[in-house]
Amino acid sequence: MQILLTGATGHLGTHITNQAIKQNIENFSIGVRNINKVSDTWKQALEVRELDYFNQESMVTAFKNIDLVIFIPSIIHPSYNRLPEVENLVYAAKIANVNHIMFIGYYADQYNNPFHMSPYFGYAERLLASSGLNYTYVRMAMYMDPLVDYLPELAELGKLIYPVGDGKINYISRHDIAKGIIAILSNQNLLGQRYLLSGHTYSMTELASILSNVAGSKINYDPVSLDTFGKMYDEPKGFGPLLASMYKAASMGLLEQHSSDFEKLTGDQPETFEHFLQQNY
Ligand SMILES: NC(=O)c1ccc[n+]([C@@H]2O[C@H](COP(=O)([O-])OP(=O)(O)OC[C@H]3O[C@@H](n4cnc5c(N)ncnc54)[C@H](OP(=O)(O)O)[C@@H]3O)[C@@H](O)[C@H]2O)c1
């Protein structure tokens, strides 16, 4: 089976590509927007194709002789602007006779989820379901990784300010998400299902305590309002309210979701937040 991963030069794609090379996943190639971002090591190990999610023909060409496309969406927002990516994915997959799509989605996608990107994920999954194509839908929980860079700011502030109230959030590392995806690629009988790659669930008080231990200074949970949070992180414009909408979902209990899919797929436990930060901070 010929496999093509899109978004390979991004945060998650880099983890998946490195693990695919390490695990000797057969016939694994990558589709990238900017070939200059691809290291010589990767060029020696993999076939690299060029594609742009907003250029249908580039996707048709990149998908030639590919059986399975693993699609990592971009991070553009709002939802409406991202819709053409998945439309072009389905169009190109049909023209190029791709047999199967693995779509990498996000867990903030319930029908009542206020996250501003939720409409995109709802649309993408329904488009795949109605496309006639074979597909695997992988939802992921929230990344642990950005907290590594954010921790110095929080330590300076002495506060964790996420506007989540008593809500809890399930976190997983990008490394573990990639590990779950590689496990599916390693046993193709696992294709065709809907998965949630989740890790451990924390209240913000628990998270603040972990952050304090790792930073070596006291960080209390002291939430700001959704509006304040949105204004604090509104760079680029619109990103602050988008982030705030995600924390609103958490305050509603919508990001506590957990499944045992990671354990079932990999036979391992996902990394805890404390261990992840100790290794990476
Ligand atoms: N779980 C979480 O907490 C979390 C957090 C943030 C985002 N996400 C989700 O994760 C996915 C993105 O993954 P990421 O974290 O790896 O983000 P990322 O680092 O921005 O990676 C996105 C990838 O998509 C590629 N891309 C963007 N526009 C493209 C286009 N027009 N044509 C072809 N390729 C294009 C980028 O290419 P370049 O390398 O050339 O830029 C990059 O490789 C998104 O679906 C996002 O919703 C999840």
The ligand as an SDF file (V2000), in Angstrom:
LIG
                    3D

 48 52  0  0  0  0  0  0  0  0999 V2000
   -4.5860   19.0260   19.2820 N   0  0  0  0  0  0  0  0  0  0  0  0
   -4.3560   20.3260   19.4260 C   0  0  0  0  0  0  0  0  0  0  0  0
   -4.2510   20.8770   20.5350 O   0  0  0  0  0  0  0  0  0  0  0  0
   -4.1930   21.1520   18.2080 C   0  0  0  0  0  0  0  0  0  0  0  0
   -3.6290   22.4100   18.3070 C   0  0  0  0  0  0  0  0  0  0  0  0
   -3.4400   23.1480   17.1350 C   0  0  0  0  0  0  0  0  0  0  0  0
   -3.8730   22.6360   15.9280 C   0  0  0  0  0  0  0  0  0  0  0  0
   -4.4460   21.4140   15.9030 N   0  0  0  0  0  0  0  0  0  0  0  0
   -4.8910   20.8300   14.6460 C   0  0  0  0  0  0  0  0  0  0  0  0
   -3.7720   20.1540   14.1080 O   0  0  0  0  0  0  0  0  0  0  0  0
   -3.7390   20.3260   12.6940 C   0  0  0  0  0  0  0  0  0  0  0  0
   -2.4530   20.9980   12.2670 C   0  0  0  0  0  0  0  0  0  0  0  0
   -1.4100   20.3360   12.7970 O   0  0  0  0  0  0  0  0  0  0  0  0
   -0.1060   21.0200   13.3290 P   0  0  0  0  0  0  0  0  0  0  0  0
   -0.2420   21.2410   14.7600 O   0  0  0  0  0  0  0  0  0  0  0  0
    0.9520   20.1350   12.8480 O   0  0  0  0  0  0  0  0  0  0  0  0
   -0.0820   22.4730   12.6220 O   0  0  0  0  0  0  0  0  0  0  0  0
    1.0280   23.0820   11.6660 P   0  0  0  0  0  0  0  0  0  0  0  0
    2.3570   22.9420   12.2950 O   0  0  0  0  0  0  0  0  0  0  0  0
    0.5680   24.4430   11.2780 O   0  0  0  0  0  0  0  0  0  0  0  0
    0.9660   22.1110   10.3980 O   0  0  0  0  0  0  0  0  0  0  0  0
    0.0480   22.2850    9.3570 C   0  0  0  0  0  0  0  0  0  0  0  0
    0.6550   21.6770    8.1270 C   0  0  0  0  0  0  0  0  0  0  0  0
   -0.2320   21.9050    7.0390 O   0  0  0  0  0  0  0  0  0  0  0  0
    0.5110   22.4300    5.9590 C   0  0  0  0  0  0  0  0  0  0  0  0
   -0.3040   23.3110    5.1460 N   0  0  0  0  0  0  0  0  0  0  0  0
   -0.9210   24.4410    5.5300 C   0  0  0  0  0  0  0  0  0  0  0  0
   -1.5590   24.9980    4.4860 N   0  0  0  0  0  0  0  0  0  0  0  0
   -1.3160   24.1940    3.4340 C   0  0  0  0  0  0  0  0  0  0  0  0
   -1.6830   24.2530    2.0790 C   0  0  0  0  0  0  0  0  0  0  0  0
   -2.4460   25.2380    1.5890 N   0  0  0  0  0  0  0  0  0  0  0  0
   -1.2680   23.2680    1.2710 N   0  0  0  0  0  0  0  0  0  0  0  0
   -0.4870   22.2550    1.7360 C   0  0  0  0  0  0  0  0  0  0  0  0
   -0.1060   22.1570    3.0030 N   0  0  0  0  0  0  0  0  0  0  0  0
   -0.5120   23.1230    3.8440 C   0  0  0  0  0  0  0  0  0  0  0  0
    1.6330   23.2220    6.5950 C   0  0  0  0  0  0  0  0  0  0  0  0
    2.6660   23.4030    5.6580 O   0  0  0  0  0  0  0  0  0  0  0  0
    3.9370   24.3050    5.9880 P   0  0  0  0  0  0  0  0  0  0  0  0
    4.8470   23.4190    6.8280 O   0  0  0  0  0  0  0  0  0  0  0  0
    4.5070   24.6150    4.6550 O   0  0  0  0  0  0  0  0  0  0  0  0
    3.4530   25.4930    6.7450 O   0  0  0  0  0  0  0  0  0  0  0  0
    2.0000   22.3160    7.7510 C   0  0  0  0  0  0  0  0  0  0  0  0
    2.8890   21.3350    7.3380 O   0  0  0  0  0  0  0  0  0  0  0  0
   -4.8690   21.2350   12.3530 C   0  0  0  0  0  0  0  0  0  0  0  0
   -5.9040   20.4480   11.8830 O   0  0  0  0  0  0  0  0  0  0  0  0
   -5.3050   21.8570   13.6400 C   0  0  0  0  0  0  0  0  0  0  0  0
   -6.6810   22.0760   13.6660 O   0  0  0  0  0  0  0  0  0  0  0  0
   -4.5930   20.6630   16.9920 C   0  0  0  0  0  0  0  0  0  0  0  0
  1  2  1  0
  2  3  2  0
  2  4  1  0
  4  5  1  0
  4 48  2  0
  5  6  2  0
  6  7  1  0
  7  8  2  0
  8  9  1  0
  8 48  1  0
  9 10  1  0
  9 46  1  0
 10 11  1  0
 11 12  1  0
 11 44  1  0
 12 13  1  0
 13 14  1  0
 14 15  2  0
 14 16  1  0
 14 17  1  0
 17 18  1  0
 18 19  2  0
 18 20  1  0
 18 21  1  0
 21 22  1  0
 22 23  1  0
 23 24  1  0
 23 42  1  0
 24 25  1  0
 25 26  1  0
 25 36  1  0
 26 27  1  0
 26 35  1  0
 27 28  2  0
 28 29  1  0
 29 30  1  0
 29 35  2  0
 30 31  1  0
 30 32  2  0
 32 33  1  0
 33 34  2  0
 34 35  1  0
 36 37  1  0
 36 42  1  0
 37 38  1  0
 38 39  2  0
 38 40  1  0
 38 41  1  0
 42 43  1  0
 44 45  1  0
 44 46  1  0
 46 47  1  0
M  CHG  2   8   1  16  -1
M  END
$$$$
